[in-house]
Amino acid sequence: MKTFGVMFGKQVGGSKRRAEEIIARDLAVSPELVPVFKALMQARREILVRIADLDRRIRVIARRHQTVRLLMITPGVGPITAMAVVAAFDDAGWFRRSSSAGPTLA
């Protein structure tokens, strides 16, 4: 939409309200773009639903793994980061010192 001079931006009331405003005002001069914009908004809604579902599934998996849960108590470490660390280091017994873990990833 930016290509056509329509800026979505952040709006009080959420994206649905802003989409309706864009259709009513910004696209009034180009009504042929309305179906394109509506299709893009529908695709965005569907993607957000898929992302929410995947996030939920990741959290369920993370809760089942003791080491992942332990890593997640660290501020700023969420399920994806914790699972990536667990996958990268698989067995902590490989390292005699914690300082030797970092170079393994390089």
KAPE-V665199 format. One record per run of one state. SS is the DSSP state (~ for helix, > for strand, _ for the rest). FROM is the first residue (numbers start at 1). TO is the last residue. If there is no record, write none. Layout:
# KAPE-V665199
SS/FROM/TO
SS/FROM/TO
This chain:
# KAPE-V665199
_/1/1
~/2/4
_/5/14
~/15/26
_/27/30
~/31/64
_/65/65
~/66/72
_/73/78
~/79/89
_/90/91
~/92/94
_/95/98
~/99/105
_/106/106
